[in-house]
Amino acid sequence: MNNKPPIFKGGYDPDGAQSWIEGIKRIFGAMRCMDEHRVLLGGYVLHDEADHWW
Protein backbone atom coordinates (compact mmCIF):
# COMPACT_ATOMS: atom_id res chain seq x y z
CA MET A 1 0.00 0.00 0.00
CA ASN A 2 1.37 3.39 -0.99
CA ASN A 3 0.32 6.19 1.34
CA LYS A 4 0.66 9.68 -0.02
CA PRO A 5 -0.04 11.85 3.00
CA PRO A 6 -2.01 15.03 2.50
CA ILE A 7 0.05 18.22 2.51
CA PHE A 8 -0.83 21.26 4.59
CA LYS A 9 0.77 24.58 3.66
CA GLY A 10 -0.77 26.77 6.34
CA GLY A 11 -2.62 30.03 5.97
CA TYR A 12 -6.16 30.63 7.16
CA ASP A 13 -7.88 27.49 5.93
CA PRO A 14 -9.83 25.82 8.75
CA ASP A 15 -11.47 23.30 6.41
CA GLY A 16 -8.12 22.42 4.84
CA ALA A 17 -6.51 22.03 8.25
CA GLN A 18 -9.31 19.76 9.47
CA SER A 19 -9.13 17.68 6.30
CA TRP A 20 -5.35 17.35 6.72
CA ILE A 21 -5.73 16.20 10.33
CA GLU A 22 -8.33 13.59 9.40
CA GLY A 23 -6.19 12.28 6.53
CA ILE A 24 -3.09 12.03 8.71
CA LYS A 25 -5.04 10.24 11.46
CA ARG A 26 -6.27 7.64 8.93
CA ILE A 27 -2.73 6.98 7.74
CA PHE A 28 -1.37 6.76 11.29
CA GLY A 29 -4.12 4.30 12.17
CA ALA A 30 -3.32 2.12 9.16
CA MET A 31 0.37 2.22 10.10
CA ARG A 32 -0.43 1.45 13.75
CA CYS A 33 1.74 4.43 14.57
CA MET A 34 2.31 4.92 18.30
CA ASP A 35 1.25 8.26 19.78
CA GLU A 36 4.79 9.26 20.67
CA HIS A 37 5.83 9.04 17.00
CA ARG A 38 2.87 10.90 15.51
CA VAL A 39 4.17 14.43 16.20
CA LEU A 40 7.56 13.67 14.68
CA LEU A 41 6.12 12.01 11.58
CA GLY A 42 3.34 14.57 11.17
CA GLY A 43 5.89 17.36 10.94
CA TYR A 44 7.31 15.88 7.76
CA VAL A 45 4.17 16.67 5.76
CA LEU A 46 3.92 20.33 6.73
CA HIS A 47 5.04 22.75 4.03
CA ASP A 48 5.52 26.48 3.51
CA GLU A 49 3.87 28.58 6.27
CA ALA A 50 2.86 25.55 8.32
CA ASP A 51 6.41 24.17 8.33
CA HIS A 52 7.87 27.57 9.20
CA TRP A 53 5.43 27.92 12.10
CA TRP A 54 6.23 24.41 13.34
mmCIF file of the N, C-alpha and C atoms, coordinates in Angstrom:
data_MODEL
# 
_entry.id   MODEL 
# 
loop_
_atom_site.group_PDB 
_atom_site.id 
_atom_site.type_symbol 
_atom_site.label_atom_id 
_atom_site.label_alt_id 
_atom_site.label_comp_id 
_atom_site.label_asym_id 
_atom_site.label_entity_id 
_atom_site.label_seq_id 
_atom_site.pdbx_PDB_ins_code 
_atom_site.Cartn_x 
_atom_site.Cartn_y 
_atom_site.Cartn_z 
_atom_site.occupancy 
_atom_site.B_iso_or_equiv 
_atom_site.pdbx_formal_charge 
_atom_site.auth_seq_id 
_atom_site.auth_comp_id 
_atom_site.auth_asym_id 
_atom_site.auth_atom_id 
_atom_site.pdbx_PDB_model_num 
ATOM 1   N N  . MET A 1 1  ? 0.838   -1.165 0.000  1.00 0.00 ? 1  MET A N  1 
ATOM 2   C CA . MET A 1 1  ? 0.000   0.000  0.000  1.00 0.00 ? 1  MET A CA 1 
ATOM 3   C C  . MET A 1 1  ? 0.890   1.238  0.000  1.00 0.00 ? 1  MET A C  1 
ATOM 4   N N  . ASN A 1 2  ? 0.592   2.162  -0.877 1.00 0.00 ? 2  ASN A N  1 
ATOM 5   C CA . ASN A 1 2  ? 1.374   3.386  -0.987 1.00 0.00 ? 2  ASN A CA 1 
ATOM 6   C C  . ASN A 1 2  ? 0.564   4.535  -0.403 1.00 0.00 ? 2  ASN A C  1 
ATOM 7   N N  . ASN A 1 3  ? 1.009   5.060  0.713  1.00 0.00 ? 3  ASN A N  1 
ATOM 8   C CA . ASN A 1 3  ? 0.321   6.188  1.344  1.00 0.00 ? 3  ASN A CA 1 
ATOM 9   C C  . ASN A 1 3  ? 0.969   7.481  0.910  1.00 0.00 ? 3  ASN A C  1 
ATOM 10  N N  . LYS A 1 4  ? 0.191   8.344  0.305  1.00 0.00 ? 4  LYS A N  1 
ATOM 11  C CA . LYS A 1 4  ? 0.661   9.680  -0.019 1.00 0.00 ? 4  LYS A CA 1 
ATOM 12  C C  . LYS A 1 4  ? -0.061  10.622 0.929  1.00 0.00 ? 4  LYS A C  1 
ATOM 13  N N  . PRO A 1 5  ? 0.625   11.029 1.992  1.00 0.00 ? 5  PRO A N  1 
ATOM 14  C CA . PRO A 1 5  ? -0.044  11.847 3.000  1.00 0.00 ? 5  PRO A CA 1 
ATOM 15  C C  . PRO A 1 5  ? -0.483  13.186 2.425  1.00 0.00 ? 5  PRO A C  1 
ATOM 16  N N  . PRO A 1 6  ? -1.591  13.709 2.933  1.00 0.00 ? 6  PRO A N  1 
ATOM 17  C CA . PRO A 1 6  ? -2.011  15.033 2.502  1.00 0.00 ? 6  PRO A CA 1 
ATOM 18  C C  . PRO A 1 6  ? -0.982  16.064 2.943  1.00 0.00 ? 6  PRO A C  1 
ATOM 19  N N  . ILE A 1 7  ? -0.903  17.145 2.217  1.00 0.00 ? 7  ILE A N  1 
ATOM 20  C CA . ILE A 1 7  ? 0.047   18.218 2.514  1.00 0.00 ? 7  ILE A CA 1 
ATOM 21  C C  . ILE A 1 7  ? -0.730  19.423 3.026  1.00 0.00 ? 7  ILE A C  1 
ATOM 22  N N  . PHE A 1 8  ? -0.226  20.035 4.079  1.00 0.00 ? 8  PHE A N  1 
ATOM 23  C CA . PHE A 1 8  ? -0.832  21.259 4.594  1.00 0.00 ? 8  PHE A CA 1 
ATOM 24  C C  . PHE A 1 8  ? 0.206   22.357 4.519  1.00 0.00 ? 8  PHE A C  1 
ATOM 25  N N  . LYS A 1 9  ? -0.164  23.482 3.859  1.00 0.00 ? 9  LYS A N  1 
ATOM 26  C CA . LYS A 1 9  ? 0.772   24.577 3.662  1.00 0.00 ? 9  LYS A CA 1 
ATOM 27  C C  . LYS A 1 9  ? 0.547   25.748 4.601  1.00 0.00 ? 9  LYS A C  1 
ATOM 28  N N  . GLY A 1 10 ? -0.510  25.697 5.389  1.00 0.00 ? 10 GLY A N  1 
ATOM 29  C CA . GLY A 1 10 ? -0.766  26.773 6.339  1.00 0.00 ? 10 GLY A CA 1 
ATOM 30  C C  . GLY A 1 10 ? -1.746  27.792 5.795  1.00 0.00 ? 10 GLY A C  1 
ATOM 31  N N  . GLY A 1 11 ? -1.675  28.991 6.343  1.00 0.00 ? 11 GLY A N  1 
ATOM 32  C CA . GLY A 1 11 ? -2.623  30.030 5.973  1.00 0.00 ? 11 GLY A CA 1 
ATOM 33  C C  . GLY A 1 11 ? -3.933  29.830 6.711  1.00 0.00 ? 11 GLY A C  1 
ATOM 34  N N  . TYR A 1 12 ? -4.859  30.748 6.497  1.00 0.00 ? 12 TYR A N  1 
ATOM 35  C CA . TYR A 1 12 ? -6.158  30.633 7.158  1.00 0.00 ? 12 TYR A CA 1 
ATOM 36  C C  . TYR A 1 12 ? -7.047  29.744 6.302  1.00 0.00 ? 12 TYR A C  1 
ATOM 37  N N  . ASP A 1 13 ? -7.093  28.479 6.661  1.00 0.00 ? 13 ASP A N  1 
ATOM 38  C CA . ASP A 1 13 ? -7.881  27.489 5.927  1.00 0.00 ? 13 ASP A CA 1 
ATOM 39  C C  . ASP A 1 13 ? -8.372  26.430 6.908  1.00 0.00 ? 13 ASP A C  1 
ATOM 40  N N  . PRO A 1 14 ? -9.367  26.773 7.739  1.00 0.00 ? 14 PRO A N  1 
ATOM 41  C CA . PRO A 1 14 ? -9.833  25.821 8.751  1.00 0.00 ? 14 PRO A CA 1 
ATOM 42  C C  . PRO A 1 14 ? -10.295 24.493 8.159  1.00 0.00 ? 14 PRO A C  1 
ATOM 43  N N  . ASP A 1 15 ? -11.001 24.540 7.029  1.00 0.00 ? 15 ASP A N  1 
ATOM 44  C CA . ASP A 1 15 ? -11.467 23.296 6.413  1.00 0.00 ? 15 ASP A CA 1 
ATOM 45  C C  . ASP A 1 15 ? -10.292 22.464 5.906  1.00 0.00 ? 15 ASP A C  1 
ATOM 46  N N  . GLY A 1 16 ? -9.309  23.126 5.311  1.00 0.00 ? 16 GLY A N  1 
ATOM 47  C CA . GLY A 1 16 ? -8.121  22.418 4.837  1.00 0.00 ? 16 GLY A CA 1 
ATOM 48  C C  . GLY A 1 16 ? -7.334  21.811 5.984  1.00 0.00 ? 16 GLY A C  1 
ATOM 49  N N  . ALA A 1 17 ? -7.231  22.536 7.082  1.00 0.00 ? 17 ALA A N  1 
ATOM 50  C CA . ALA A 1 17 ? -6.512  22.026 8.253  1.00 0.00 ? 17 ALA A CA 1 
ATOM 51  C C  . ALA A 1 17 ? -7.226  20.809 8.827  1.00 0.00 ? 17 ALA A C  1 
ATOM 52  N N  . GLN A 1 18 ? -8.544  20.887 8.937  1.00 0.00 ? 18 GLN A N  1 
ATOM 53  C CA . GLN A 1 18 ? -9.306  19.760 9.473  1.00 0.00 ? 18 GLN A CA 1 
ATOM 54  C C  . GLN A 1 18 ? -9.195  18.545 8.558  1.00 0.00 ? 18 GLN A C  1 
ATOM 55  N N  . SER A 1 19 ? -9.263  18.768 7.263  1.00 0.00 ? 19 SER A N  1 
ATOM 56  C CA . SER A 1 19 ? -9.127  17.676 6.296  1.00 0.00 ? 19 SER A CA 1 
ATOM 57  C C  . SER A 1 19 ? -7.747  17.033 6.401  1.00 0.00 ? 19 SER A C  1 
ATOM 58  N N  . TRP A 1 20 ? -6.711  17.864 6.576  1.00 0.00 ? 20 TRP A N  1 
ATOM 59  C CA . TRP A 1 20 ? -5.350  17.353 6.719  1.00 0.00 ? 20 TRP A CA 1 
ATOM 60  C C  . TRP A 1 20 ? -5.241  16.479 7.964  1.00 0.00 ? 20 TRP A C  1 
ATOM 61  N N  . ILE A 1 21 ? -5.784  16.958 9.076  1.00 0.00 ? 21 ILE A N  1 
ATOM 62  C CA . ILE A 1 21 ? -5.728  16.202 10.334 1.00 0.00 ? 21 ILE A CA 1 
ATOM 63  C C  . ILE A 1 21 ? -6.417  14.853 10.181 1.00 0.00 ? 21 ILE A C  1 
ATOM 64  N N  . GLU A 1 22 ? -7.593  14.839 9.582  1.00 0.00 ? 22 GLU A N  1 
ATOM 65  C CA . GLU A 1 22 ? -8.329  13.586 9.401  1.00 0.00 ? 22 GLU A CA 1 
ATOM 66  C C  . GLU A 1 22 ? -7.563  12.612 8.504  1.00 0.00 ? 22 GLU A C  1 
ATOM 67  N N  . GLY A 1 23 ? -6.967  13.135 7.428  1.00 0.00 ? 23 GLY A N  1 
ATOM 68  C CA . GLY A 1 23 ? -6.187  12.283 6.532  1.00 0.00 ? 23 GLY A CA 1 
ATOM 69  C C  . GLY A 1 23 ? -4.965  11.687 7.216  1.00 0.00 ? 23 GLY A C  1 
ATOM 70  N N  . ILE A 1 24 ? -4.270  12.501 7.989  1.00 0.00 ? 24 ILE A N  1 
ATOM 71  C CA . ILE A 1 24 ? -3.090  12.026 8.709  1.00 0.00 ? 24 ILE A CA 1 
ATOM 72  C C  . ILE A 1 24 ? -3.481  10.986 9.755  1.00 0.00 ? 24 ILE A C  1 
ATOM 73  N N  . LYS A 1 25 ? -4.585  11.214 10.457 1.00 0.00 ? 25 LYS A N  1 
ATOM 74  C CA . LYS A 1 25 ? -5.042  10.240 11.456 1.00 0.00 ? 25 LYS A CA 1 
ATOM 75  C C  . LYS A 1 25 ? -5.357  8.891  10.814 1.00 0.00 ? 25 LYS A C  1 
ATOM 76  N N  . ARG A 1 26 ? -5.976  8.900  9.633  1.00 0.00 ? 26 ARG A N  1 
ATOM 77  C CA . ARG A 1 26 ? -6.271  7.641  8.933  1.00 0.00 ? 26 ARG A CA 1 
ATOM 78  C C  . ARG A 1 26 ? -4.989  6.893  8.586  1.00 0.00 ? 26 ARG A C  1 
ATOM 79  N N  . ILE A 1 27 ? -4.007  7.618  8.094  1.00 0.00 ? 27 ILE A N  1 
ATOM 80  C CA . ILE A 1 27 ? -2.734  6.985  7.739  1.00 0.00 ? 27 ILE A CA 1 
ATOM 81  C C  . ILE A 1 27 ? -2.040  6.443  8.984  1.00 0.00 ? 27 ILE A C  1 
ATOM 82  N N  . PHE A 1 28 ? -1.991  7.233  10.055 1.00 0.00 ? 28 PHE A N  1 
ATOM 83  C CA . PHE A 1 28 ? -1.366  6.760  11.290 1.00 0.00 ? 28 PHE A CA 1 
ATOM 84  C C  . PHE A 1 28 ? -2.062  5.518  11.826 1.00 0.00 ? 28 PHE A C  1 
ATOM 85  N N  . GLY A 1 29 ? -3.378  5.477  11.728 1.00 0.00 ? 29 GLY A N  1 
ATOM 86  C CA . GLY A 1 29 ? -4.124  4.302  12.169 1.00 0.00 ? 29 GLY A CA 1 
ATOM 87  C C  . GLY A 1 29 ? -3.767  3.073  11.351 1.00 0.00 ? 29 GLY A C  1 
ATOM 88  N N  . ALA A 1 30 ? -3.673  3.239  10.035 1.00 0.00 ? 30 ALA A N  1 
ATOM 89  C CA . ALA A 1 30 ? -3.320  2.118  9.162  1.00 0.00 ? 30 ALA A CA 1 
ATOM 90  C C  . ALA A 1 30 ? -1.900  1.633  9.437  1.00 0.00 ? 30 ALA A C  1 
ATOM 91  N N  . MET A 1 31 ? -1.018  2.567  9.804  1.00 0.00 ? 31 MET A N  1 
ATOM 92  C CA . MET A 1 31 ? 0.375   2.222  10.104 1.00 0.00 ? 31 MET A CA 1 
ATOM 93  C C  . MET A 1 31 ? 0.540   1.681  11.519 1.00 0.00 ? 31 MET A C  1 
ATOM 94  N N  . ARG A 1 32 ? -0.502  1.794  12.327 1.00 0.00 ? 32 ARG A N  1 
ATOM 95  C CA . ARG A 1 32 ? -0.434  1.453  13.749 1.00 0.00 ? 32 ARG A CA 1 
ATOM 96  C C  . ARG A 1 32 ? 0.677   2.259  14.437 1.00 0.00 ? 32 ARG A C  1 
ATOM 97  N N  . CYS A 1 33 ? 0.728   3.514  14.065 1.00 0.00 ? 33 CYS A N  1 
ATOM 98  C CA . CYS A 1 33 ? 1.745   4.434  14.572 1.00 0.00 ? 33 CYS A CA 1 
ATOM 99  C C  . CYS A 1 33 ? 1.464   4.768  16.039 1.00 0.00 ? 33 CYS A C  1 
ATOM 100 N N  . MET A 1 34 ? 2.471   4.613  16.880 1.00 0.00 ? 34 MET A N  1 
ATOM 101 C CA . MET A 1 34 ? 2.315   4.923  18.300 1.00 0.00 ? 34 MET A CA 1 
ATOM 102 C C  . MET A 1 34 ? 2.219   6.437  18.498 1.00 0.00 ? 34 MET A C  1 
ATOM 103 N N  . ASP A 1 35 ? 1.478   6.837  19.518 1.00 0.00 ? 35 ASP A N  1 
ATOM 104 C CA . ASP A 1 35 ? 1.247   8.257  19.782 1.00 0.00 ? 35 ASP A CA 1 
ATOM 105 C C  . ASP A 1 35 ? 2.540   9.060  19.869 1.00 0.00 ? 35 ASP A C  1 
ATOM 106 N N  . GLU A 1 36 ? 3.553   8.501  20.495 1.00 0.00 ? 36 GLU A N  1 
ATOM 107 C CA . GLU A 1 36 ? 4.794   9.264  20.675 1.00 0.00 ? 36 GLU A CA 1 
ATOM 108 C C  . GLU A 1 36 ? 5.534   9.522  19.364 1.00 0.00 ? 36 GLU A C  1 
ATOM 109 N N  . HIS A 1 37 ? 5.189   8.830  18.299 1.00 0.00 ? 37 HIS A N  1 
ATOM 110 C CA . HIS A 1 37 ? 5.831   9.044  17.001 1.00 0.00 ? 37 HIS A CA 1 
ATOM 111 C C  . HIS A 1 37 ? 5.014   9.941  16.079 1.00 0.00 ? 37 HIS A C  1 
ATOM 112 N N  . ARG A 1 38 ? 3.764   10.164 16.401 1.00 0.00 ? 38 ARG A N  1 
ATOM 113 C CA . ARG A 1 38 ? 2.870   10.904 15.509 1.00 0.00 ? 38 ARG A CA 1 
ATOM 114 C C  . ARG A 1 38 ? 3.304   12.354 15.302 1.00 0.00 ? 38 ARG A C  1 
ATOM 115 N N  . VAL A 1 39 ? 3.753   13.027 16.338 1.00 0.00 ? 39 VAL A N  1 
ATOM 116 C CA . VAL A 1 39 ? 4.171   14.426 16.200 1.00 0.00 ? 39 VAL A CA 1 
ATOM 117 C C  . VAL A 1 39 ? 5.389   14.523 15.294 1.00 0.00 ? 39 VAL A C  1 
ATOM 118 N N  . LEU A 1 40 ? 6.350   13.663 15.505 1.00 0.00 ? 40 LEU A N  1 
ATOM 119 C CA . LEU A 1 40 ? 7.558   13.670 14.683 1.00 0.00 ? 40 LEU A CA 1 
ATOM 120 C C  . LEU A 1 40 ? 7.224   13.400 13.220 1.00 0.00 ? 40 LEU A C  1 
ATOM 121 N N  . LEU A 1 41 ? 6.457   12.364 12.958 1.00 0.00 ? 41 LEU A N  1 
ATOM 122 C CA . LEU A 1 41 ? 6.121   12.010 11.580 1.00 0.00 ? 41 LEU A CA 1 
ATOM 123 C C  . LEU A 1 41 ? 5.191   13.030 10.934 1.00 0.00 ? 41 LEU A C  1 
ATOM 124 N N  . GLY A 1 42 ? 4.263   13.573 11.708 1.00 0.00 ? 42 GLY A N  1 
ATOM 125 C CA . GLY A 1 42 ? 3.337   14.567 11.171 1.00 0.00 ? 42 GLY A CA 1 
ATOM 126 C C  . GLY A 1 42 ? 4.046   15.819 10.689 1.00 0.00 ? 42 GLY A C  1 
ATOM 127 N N  . GLY A 1 43 ? 5.127   16.178 11.335 1.00 0.00 ? 43 GLY A N  1 
ATOM 128 C CA . GLY A 1 43 ? 5.886   17.360 10.938 1.00 0.00 ? 43 GLY A CA 1 
ATOM 129 C C  . GLY A 1 43 ? 6.502   17.261 9.558  1.00 0.00 ? 43 GLY A C  1 
ATOM 130 N N  . TYR A 1 44 ? 6.705   16.065 9.069  1.00 0.00 ? 44 TYR A N  1 
ATOM 131 C CA . TYR A 1 44 ? 7.314   15.883 7.757  1.00 0.00 ? 44 TYR A CA 1 
ATOM 132 C C  . TYR A 1 44 ? 6.388   16.231 6.606  1.00 0.00 ? 44 TYR A C  1 
ATOM 133 N N  . VAL A 1 45 ? 5.099   16.356 6.844  1.00 0.00 ? 45 VAL A N  1 
ATOM 134 C CA . VAL A 1 45 ? 4.174   16.674 5.756  1.00 0.00 ? 45 VAL A CA 1 
ATOM 135 C C  . VAL A 1 45 ? 3.606   18.086 5.886  1.00 0.00 ? 45 VAL A C  1 
ATOM 136 N N  . LEU A 1 46 ? 4.263   18.915 6.672  1.00 0.00 ? 46 LEU A N  1 
ATOM 137 C CA . LEU A 1 46 ? 3.923   20.329 6.732  1.00 0.00 ? 46 LEU A CA 1 
ATOM 138 C C  . LEU A 1 46 ? 4.824   21.071 5.756  1.00 0.00 ? 46 LEU A C  1 
ATOM 139 N N  . HIS A 1 47 ? 4.263   22.008 5.023  1.00 0.00 ? 47 HIS A N  1 
ATOM 140 C CA . HIS A 1 47 ? 5.036   22.749 4.027  1.00 0.00 ? 47 HIS A CA 1 
ATOM 141 C C  . HIS A 1 47 ? 4.767   24.244 4.158  1.00 0.00 ? 47 HIS A C  1 
ATOM 142 N N  . ASP A 1 48 ? 5.642   25.027 3.594  1.00 0.00 ? 48 ASP A N  1 
ATOM 143 C CA . ASP A 1 48 ? 5.516   26.480 3.508  1.00 0.00 ? 48 ASP A CA 1 
ATOM 144 C C  . ASP A 1 48 ? 5.247   27.107 4.882  1.00 0.00 ? 48 ASP A C  1 
ATOM 145 N N  . GLU A 1 49 ? 4.157   27.880 5.015  1.00 0.00 ? 49 GLU A N  1 
ATOM 146 C CA . GLU A 1 49 ? 3.868   28.580 6.271  1.00 0.00 ? 49 GLU A CA 1 
ATOM 147 C C  . GLU A 1 49 ? 3.728   27.628 7.449  1.00 0.00 ? 49 GLU A C  1 
ATOM 148 N N  . ALA A 1 50 ? 3.084   26.497 7.223  1.00 0.00 ? 50 ALA A N  1 
ATOM 149 C CA . ALA A 1 50 ? 2.863   25.546 8.319  1.00 0.00 ? 50 ALA A CA 1 
ATOM 150 C C  . ALA A 1 50 ? 4.190   24.993 8.830  1.00 0.00 ? 50 ALA A C  1 
ATOM 151 N N  . ASP A 1 51 ? 5.105   24.691 7.931  1.00 0.00 ? 51 ASP A N  1 
ATOM 152 C CA . ASP A 1 51 ? 6.414   24.171 8.328  1.00 0.00 ? 51 ASP A CA 1 
ATOM 153 C C  . ASP A 1 51 ? 7.215   25.250 9.051  1.00 0.00 ? 51 ASP A C  1 
ATOM 154 N N  . HIS A 1 52 ? 7.143   26.470 8.555  1.00 0.00 ? 52 HIS A N  1 
ATOM 155 C CA . HIS A 1 52 ? 7.867   27.574 9.197  1.00 0.00 ? 52 HIS A CA 1 
ATOM 156 C C  . HIS A 1 52 ? 7.342   27.799 10.614 1.00 0.00 ? 52 HIS A C  1 
ATOM 157 N N  . TRP A 1 53 ? 6.032   27.743 10.786 1.00 0.00 ? 53 TRP A N  1 
ATOM 158 C CA . TRP A 1 53 ? 5.431   27.919 12.104 1.00 0.00 ? 53 TRP A CA 1 
ATOM 159 C C  . TRP A 1 53 ? 5.862   26.805 13.040 1.00 0.00 ? 53 TRP A C  1 
ATOM 160 N N  . TRP A 1 54 ? 5.917   25.576 12.533 1.00 0.00 ? 54 TRP A N  1 
ATOM 161 C CA . TRP A 1 54 ? 6.234   24.409 13.338 1.00 0.00 ? 54 TRP A CA 1 
ATOM 162 C C  . TRP A 1 54 ? 7.639   24.519 13.870 1.00 0.00 ? 54 TRP A C  1 
# 
